[in-house]
Structure formats: structure tokens, C-alpha cells
């Protein structure tokens, strides 16, 4: 073990109330590793922050601040947490270029993104390949993602490190007894999460006379119109609950029956999905990216079709009417997480990755 290794690690705000981000949840776990000196460098917008002139100036200043931080810290490793979206690709081009100037080892940790599974076009493809070439070491969330990155970007030194649950974080203080099914959306309110399909699918479910209440937790650019449409379509069967802090999150998830996330694109391995499964909830999701490597339809979750509200309605109706099926799927989901997605195992894998990177540097 290399002691007191300095690592600059990038991520959005680690405060849940400021940023609804699965990347932040992952990074908070990483920064608990002993014998490593982590310095968090905040990137990405906070929820509700507009991309205006003030924001552009802030991005330029971030590049300067990152350069100054590199001079002061002289890290052994730069750990960039990113997704393959337009802004992240461009932003990381500057940060990774700066990191390469300081001769530190660079680790690129990819958390999904639109252009992980879709063609990014000539310019963005060039930037992605440039970033990967300078980083040399890449982490992806599944073997499926590894094959994509190898094929599309000619990367060889790739580590597979799935998102995992630190079971020490789970704090549950109360359990509600409800006479209806509680469906929950937990995350960033963005069209990529399939919120338009949710809205139309739940309208059909409501019209069928099914007893349920839909709770939304999160923030995002589509929050206002999403809430407005749900109020019209669902009436008193809908509640918006804002953003939960880390402790509240576990109660909110535990007091639900169904976790709904029919993502259209851009997912990696959603932390909220894993957390819901760890509590034995039925997750209803699409097969986007690495989700398909975890969920077996009808066994430990429900797979719905993308862009298909009627399919969401039919699959929800199917399970809501059968408590025994819901119980079995929830039990299998919980077992899946406890057997294969325990942070105790992954933290040892990450330590090995850090050790290999430092050892290579010292050759």
C-alpha cells in the first residue's frame, strides 16, 4: 500500500441539496478510502444554475483554478469522473490537457452519457480519443461498456468497476403502512430519464382506476413542466417531494414499492436504482447501457421499452395487481445487490487500480 497518496478527484457538488448526481454518490464513497489524500475539485452545474454569461465566466475561471490547484497539490493521480455528454467532453479536454502538463497519472472514470452508446460525430470523437489517449487508464461500469470504449475509441487499458452500495450508509428509521402502491422517481428531472414517457404511462394507469400514488424526488431543467403535467394528469395521486438529503433518501426509497426510471439514453449504472434494489424494491427501468447487465426482466426487475408509455402502463399494471410477484422480484433484487454490488469488494479493486497507476509512475 502506498501511503498518503494525493489524488485530485473531480465531481459535481457533493451536497445532495445542491446537485442530484449519481456521480457525486460514487465519489463520496471513493473519498472514504483510507491512506489516500483526496482533494475534491467541483465541476458541472449545480441544479437550477443557468448557462449564461456568468456561468461561462465561471467555467473559464475553473480552468485557471484547476491549473493553480495542480501547482499547489502536485498530485500523484488525477481521477476524472465524467460522462460522455457534449459539455463534459469539451470541459475535460482542458482539464486533462492541464493534468498532462504536470506529469501526474490520469484516470478517466466514465459514468455513462449520451455518446457512450451513440456516435458523437467527428469533432467530439476526436476529443474523446484525445482525452483517452492522455489518460491511458480508464474505468467503465461494465464489460458491455468496456467493449464499446475498446471498439469506438481504441482504448486498451480499461478497468471494469461497477457502481456499488456501501451498506453502512443505509439508515432507515420508519416504515409507512400504505393501502396503495407507491411509485417513486428519484433523480435528475431531464428528458433523458424518460419523464415524458412516465407522464403518459401514468396517465393511462390513472385512467384504469388503479390505486397508486406517484412521488417525485429530484431537480432538473424539466422540473416545472413535469410537475405541472403530473398535477393535471394525476391530481391527488401525485406529490413532488423536492430533494432528499443522504439520510432521508433511504427512508424515501424504503417507503416505496416501485422505482421507475425508463431512461431513453445516457445512463451508466444508476445509483438510485441500485439503492432501491438493495432495499428490495421493484425497479422498472429500460435496458439502457449497463442497466441491461444487471436487470433480468421478471427476475430482479422489470424492463420496459424506450419511448413506449403504453408498455410502461401495461408492465406497471401487471405487477401492481400481483403482490406475490412484486415480493419475489424485490427479494431477488436485494440478493443481486448484496452478492454482486457491495462496496467492500469494489473499494479493494479501486485500491489495486490506484496501486498499479502509482507503480507505473515510479518505474
Number of C-alpha atoms within 10 A of each C-alpha: 9 11 9 12 16 17 23 22 20 23 22 24 22 18 15 20 16 17 22 26 23 21 25 21 22 20 18 14 15 18 15 12 14 11 13 17 16 22 17 18 16 16 18 16 15 19 18 12 13 12 10 9 9 10 13 12 10 13 16 12 12 17 16 13 13 18 17 12 15 17 11 9 12 17 24 20 22 25 27 23 22 22 23 22 16 13 11 15 19 16 17 21 17 15 19 21 14 17 22 14 10 14 13 20 22 25 24 23 23 20 25 25 21 19 19 22 18 11 11 17 9 8 9 17 16 13 16 19 16 15 21 23 15 17 23 16 20 24 23 25 23 21 16 15 23 19 15 16 21 13 11 14 16 13 18 15 13 20 18 18 19 20 23 26 24 17 13 7 11 16 14 15 9 9 11 9 6 11 8 12 16 20 24 24 24 25 22 22 22 17 16 17 22 22 24 19 24 24 17 19 20 26 19 20 20 18 10 11 8 16 14 20 20 21 19 23 20 22 23 18 15 14 18 11 10 19 17 10 15 22 15 11 18 20 12 11 16 21 17 15 12 14 20 17 13 15 13 15 21 20 19 19 27 23 20 24 24 28 26 26 25 28 25 22 22 21 22 26 25 19 20 22 23 23 23 27 28 26 22 27 29 31 28 24 26 26 23 21 23 21 22 16 15 18 20 16 16 16 16 26 24 23 23 24 18 18 17 17 23 19 16 28 21 14 16 21 15 12 18 20 13 10 10 11 16 24 16 17 25 25 19 22 26 20 17 19 22 16 8 14 20 18 21 12 12 20 18 12 15 17 18 13 18 22 15 12 19 17 11 10 13 7 5
